[in-house]
Amino acid sequence: MEITDSNYKELINSGKPVVIDFWATWCGPCRMVGPIIEELAATYGEQAVIGKCDVDNNSDVTTEFGIRNIPTVIFFKDGKQVDKQVGSASKSVFEEKLKAIL
């Protein structure tokens, strides 16, 4: 799912846990995290909103959450940020953080 300046507030407040991967096309480590996020979306898509936000095209959401380094993956529950992973990590790290908010 693509997360943008126009839809992120609605998604974060949807009542479901939300995972947002902040990335850019030119970012090498983002290309390693991207497939992990896609796998999590395929597995947990019924239970959580899982998507990606291109930082180059969405300055409002990027600024609101103070994204300075990418990839950054932020985890939300009940409309509030509850966890964050900055930089690349293994699938098990992301999956553990997601399971903690389900």
Residue pairs with C-beta under 8 A, 6 or more apart in sequence:
1 11
1 41
1 49
1 50
1 51
1 52
2 51
2 52
2 53
2 54
3 11
3 20
3 51
3 52
3 53
3 58
3 61
4 53
4 57
4 58
4 61
5 58
5 59
5 60
5 61
8 20
8 53
8 58
8 61
11 18
11 49
11 51
12 18
12 76
12 79
13 79
14 49
16 47
16 48
16 49
17 47
17 48
17 49
17 75
17 76
17 77
17 98
17 101
17 102
18 48
18 49
18 50
18 51
18 75
18 76
18 77
19 37
19 40
19 48
19 49
19 50
19 51
19 73
19 74
19 75
19 76
19 94
19 98
20 51
20 52
20 53
20 61
20 73
20 74
20 76
21 30
21 33
21 34
21 37
21 51
21 52
21 53
21 71
21 72
21 73
22 52
22 53
22 55
22 62
22 65
22 67
22 70
22 71
22 72
22 73
22 74
23 30
23 33
23 34
23 52
23 53
23 54
23 55
23 70
23 71
24 30
24 54
24 55
24 56
24 70
25 54
25 56
27 70
27 71
29 70
29 71
29 87
29 88
30 70
30 71
32 88
33 71
33 73
33 88
33 89
33 94
34 52
36 90
36 91
36 94
37 50
37 51
37 52
37 73
37 94
39 91
40 50
40 91
40 94
40 95
40 98
41 50
41 51
44 50
44 98
44 102
47 102
48 98
48 101
48 102
50 98
53 61
53 62
55 62
55 67
55 70
65 72
65 74
65 81
69 86
69 87
71 86
71 87
71 88
72 84
72 85
72 86
72 87
73 84
73 85
73 94
73 97
74 81
74 83
74 84
75 81
75 82
75 83
75 84
75 85
75 97
75 98
75 100
75 101
76 82
76 101
77 101
82 101
83 97
83 100
83 101
85 93
85 94
85 97
